[in-house]
Amino acid sequence: MDILNILISDSFWAASLRIATPLIFGVLGALICERSGVLNLGIEGIFVAGAMAGWMAVWFGAGLWGGLLVAASVGALFGLLHAVLTVPLGLSQHVSGLGITMLATSVSYFAYRTALPNLSSPPRIEPFQPLDIPIISDIPFIGAVLSQQTAMTWLALFLVLLVWWVLERTPLGLAIRAVGDNPDAVDAQGLSVYALRIGAVMAGSALMALGGAFLTMSAFDSFFFGMVNGRGWIAIALVIFASWRPGKALLGALLFGAFDAFQVRLQTEVGAFVPSQIFLMAPYVLSIIALVIVARRAEYPRALLKPWFKGQR
């Protein structure tokens, strides 16, 4: 076994980026929510809802981009519910988020069984296909990696830049960051803390749903139970690893993707001698180690998890 050959192969990094793509959507969504001061533990269920809604929309003729719009809209609706419960009502963000996860997951499975009651296996759709962009594909190594990606991966990479620009370079981003650190100061400026937080949670939840839609509309071509497989929880952990910064969020997602892609290749090499469970848990163990190392220096939003009510100090 030549580990170096694995690590320098374009197919390995293409797989790493593909595995990282749903996590990129999820981490960006969770990051936006948390920068506004709201923890959204509904991410796992929103992933499931986005996967099912996007796939089903395409199955019923909405087209791939229409399916993405449906998935994002469903995610935003669940985000609105979570935001209403936690922002103006001030309920526990932990309890509400877990409730959203259970609600979104149950509603998705119920909708699937109701819409397709007599099918023993899920129908297939025509997913996004890899984009071969002439100029980029001619770049050595990088071109080979990127030419194997679909439009959704390109969208995820673009959103990393967009979220960074909005948060760091626009008045809206300044307001979102401020409401996550000092909502009293935002209120004193005449801005609505409630509107900013609700809008941020809805936007973040829409991105989370796109992460789920990637699984059914790009990575695979159908919806099946258990396909999300904890990706939402990994995204929550990666936000801390990223210190709530979009650039480091991309790095964290790629790191986990590389761990996962590496264990698959390593398993084919020495799988006969080592139990498969060791390889399956390896990406999670390595991610936890990386999280522990980085999290001790992370500076979290100071108003995160703290309810705020107008007129109270």
N, C-alpha and C positions, 0 to 999 in steps of 0.2 A: 504494500500500500504506500503510495506517495502522496502525503498530505499536501506538500507544496504544490504539486500539480493540480490538486483540487482547488486550492486557494487562489491560484492564478488563472484558472480557466474562466472564460467568459460565460459559459453555461451555468457555473456556480453562482456568479454574481447576478446573472439574469434571473435565476431562481430566487436568490435572496431579495432582489427588488420586487419581484412578483409576490412573494410571501409577505413582504413588508407593506405592500400597498394598502390593504384594508386597515392595518395598524396606523398608517399615516393619517388616513381619514379619521380614525377613532381618536388618536392622540390630539390632532388639531381641534376636533370637536370638544373633547374634554378640557383642553387647554383654554379655549375661549370661555367655556362655562366657569372654570375655576378662576380665571383672571378677573371675572366679574364678581367673584365671591360665592359662587354656588357650586357645590359638589354634585355631580350627576352620576349616581350609581345605577341609573336606568340604562346605561350604555349597552350592557349585554342584551337586554330585551330589545332595545332600539336597533341593534345590529340584526337581530332575528327579524324584526318587523320590516326593516329596510330590505333584507334579503328576499323575504317572501313577497312584499308589495311590488318591488321592482320586477322580479321574475314574473309574477302573475300579470302585471300590467303589459309586459312584452308578450306573454302568452295570449292575452286577449287583444293584441293588435296595436298597442300604443307605440311600438318601436323602441329601440334601445335608449335613445335620449329621452323619450317620453317616459320610459320606465325609471330612469334616473330621477326625473322630475317628480314622479309619483313617490318614489322611495324617500326623497328629501322632504316632500310635503308630509308624509306620514311621520317621519322622524321629528319634524318641526311641531306637529300636533302633540306628540307625546312629550316633547320638550315644553310646550305651552302648559300642559297639565302639571308637569313637575314644577315649573316656574310659578304657577299660580298657587300651588300648595306651599311652596317654600319661601317665596319672596313677600307678597302682601300678607299671606296668612302666617308666615313664620314657623311652619311646621318643621319637624326634624328632616334635614336633608338626607340623612342616612336612610330613615324609614321610608320616606317618599320615593327615593331612588330605587330601593329594593322592591317597593311596591310597583313602580313603573316597569322594572325588569320582569316581574311575574305577570303583570297585566299584558304588556306588549308580547311576551312569549306566548301566553295562553290565547290571546286574541289572534295572533298569527297562525297558530296551529288550528284553531277553530275555523278561521276563514279558509284555510287550506282544505280542511276536511269537508267544509260546507260547499265550497266551489267545485271540488273534485272528489265526490263521495265514492265513486265506483272504480277509481283507478288504483291498481296495486302498486304501480311505480310512477313517479312524477314524470310528466311530459317534458320534453326537451325543447329548448329554444335555440336560436342562432345567436351565440354570444358575440361580444366584441372580438375582433381579430387583431393580431399584432400589426402595428403601423411601421412601415418601412419608409422613413423619410430620407430621400436621396443624400443630402449633404451630411446629415448626422450619421447615417449608416456607413459612410466612407471613413469616419474617424476610427483609427485603430483601437481595438479593445472596447472602448466606450460605445462605439457604433454597434458592435456586435451585441453588447448588453442591451442597449436601448431599442434596437430593432426587433427584439423579441417581446416588447411590451405593448399593451393595448392602450387605447385612448384614455382609459380610466387611470392608468398609472401616470400618464402625462398630466392628466387633470390633477391628480394628487400632488405631483411635484409643483405644478403651477400654484396650487392652493397654499403650499408651504410659503412661497414667495408672497402671495397675496395677503395671507394672514399676518406674516411678519410686517409687511408694509402698512397694513391697516393699524396694527397694534402699536407700531413704533414710529410711524410717520404721519399719522392723521389725527385730527381732533377727536374723531370718534374713538380711535384706539386709546388715546390719552384718557378719555372719559371712562372707557371700559376698565382700564388699568386702575384708574383712580377710585372707581366704585368698588373695586375689589380690595383696595387698601384703606381708603378713608371715605366711606359713603357720606359722612356728615359734611365733609368739604365739598363733595359734589352737590349735595342738596343746598348748601350755602351759595353755590354759584347759580342756582335756579334751574338746575337740571333734574330730571326725574330719575331717582335711583331705581324705582320700580321698573320703569320703561327700559332703562339700560340693561338691568339684570334679566328681565324677561326676554328682551330681544337677543341678548347674548346666549341665553340658554336655548332659545329656539334655533338660532343659527348653528350653535354647536351640535345640537341634536340632529339637525339636518345633515351635517357632515358625518356624524356617527352612522346614520342610516345609509349613506353612500358607501361606507365601509362594508356594511352587510350586503348592499347591492352588488359590490364587486365580486363577492363570492358566487352569486348566482348568474351574473351577467358577463363575467370576464374569466374568473378562475375556473368555474364550472358552467354547466348549461342547464341546471335544474335546481330545484329546492328540495332539501331533505332534512329531516330532523337531526339536530346535533351538529350541523355543519359549522356553526359559529365557534363552538368548542373553546369557550373561554377567552376569545380574542378581546372582548370588551374589558375584561378584568386586566389583561396584559396592558391594554392602552392606558388604563387608569394608573398603573404602576409606572409606565413609561413617561407620563406627564411629570412625575416627581423626578425621574431620572433626567428629564430634559430641563429641570428647573423652570418650567413654565415658559420656555423659549422655543419658537417654531423650528429654528435651525437645529437645535439639539434634539428636538422631537423627531426630526427626520433621521438624525444619526442613531437615536435609540431604536427606532423602528427597523432601520437597516441592520443594526446589530442583532436584534432578535431574529430577523429574517435570515441572516447569515448563520446564526446558531442552528436554526431549524433546518436550513438547506444542508448544512454540514453534517448534522446527525443522520439525515437520510442517506447521504453518500457513504458515511462511515459505517452505517448499518449494513449496507450491501457488501462492504469489504470484510467486516469481522462479525457479522450478525450470527454466524454459526457458533461463535465461541462466547458471545456476551448476550444476556437476555435483552429482548427488544425493549422492555420497559425502561432500561437504563438509558437507551438512546432517546426515547420519547420524553423522558423527564429532563434530559440534559439542557435543552434550551431554556426551560423555566428555572432550573437551578442556577445556570449561568446568569440569567437576567436578574434573579434575586441578588446574587453576589454583586453584580454591577450596580444595582439599585442601592444596596446597603453602602457601598463605597461612596456613591455620589450624593445620596440623600442627606448625609450628615452636614453637607455644605449648602444644601438647597435653601433658597430664600422664598418662602411661600407667601401668597397674598395675605396680608394681615387681617383682612375681614372675611377670609374664607370660613365657611360654616357658621358665621355669626349672623343671626337674623337682625334686620334693621327695620325700624318703624318710624315713620315720619313724625316729627315733633318730639321724639324721645332722644335723650342724650345719655 
